[in-house]
C-alpha cells in the first residue's frame, strides 16, 4: 500500500493545539514498527492553482498566494499565516489527488495529512485553509477517473466545508458523524448527518456509524470513497466531547474499510484532526488507521 507524504506537510504553527508535527511522527512510527518501508512512501507534487480553482474562488486563492488575507480572515483560520503554511496545504491537496489515484489502482491509499474539511470556497476556518479532499474529487472528476464520490467524515467536528461545497451536487454524497454540541455552528446539511450527543462511547458510536454507512451505501454507489479519519472522537481529546477508546477508534476504522470492501469501493484516506492531551495518543490513533488500511489494500 502506498503512503503519500512530504516532509513539508508541517503547517509551521509553532506552539499550537493543532500538532502538525504529527505527520512526521506518524511516518517515523510506521517505519519503526515495520508497518511501512521507505519504498512505500511517495512524494506528492503541489496541487496546481487550476486544481485549487475547481473548488476555491480566484480572489481567495490570490490572497493566499500573495499573503494579503485580512486580519479577520486570518483570525477565522485560527492558525498563523506563513508562506510555509501555503506551501504545506498546496502539497497536501496534491497529496490527496495522488492518494485518490492510487486508491483507484490498488483499492486503498493514504495521504498522511489532509482532511481539511472546514475550508469553504471563499474562506478558510477551523485550522483549514483549502479543502484538499474537494479539490481531489473535482480533479479526479475532471480527468474522468471517477464520476461519483462519497466522503465519510468521522472527525469529531462536522464537515461544514464539505457539506457546503457539495450541496446540491448529485455526483458527491457526503456523510458526517460528529458531536452535535461542538464546532462548527451552524452546520450546513450533509447528505447524511449523524449527530451524536456529548459523551457517546464505543458501542453507541459504532452502531450509529454502521447504520449511517449502510443507509448511505444503499442510496449511493460511489466510484471512490474519501475517508476523513479524524483522531478526535477520542475520550482524551482536548477539542472533542465524545468518549471513544483507542480500541473503539480501531474498530471504527475497520468498520469503514469493511463496508467499502463489501461494495468493492476504493478508499482514499486523509487524517484530519486530532488533539489528544498526550501527542503519543494522537500518533497511535492515526497509525492504527493506516495499519488497518493496509489490511484492505490489494
Secondary structure, DSSP 8 states (H G I E B T S, - for coil): --EE--GGG-----S-SS-TTHHHHHHHHHHHTTS--GGGEE------HHHHTTTS-HHHHHHHHHT---HHHHHHHTS---HHHHHHHHHHHHHHHHHHHHHHHHSEEEESS---TT-BTTB-BTTBSS-HHHHHHHHHHHTTS-S-EEEEE-SSS--HHHHHHHTT-TTEEEEEEEESSSS-SS----SEEEEE-TT--HHHHHHHHHHHHHHHHHH---SEEEEE--STTBTTBSS----B-HHHHHHHHHHHHHHHHHTT-EEEEE-----BSSHHHHHHHHHHHHHHHHHH--
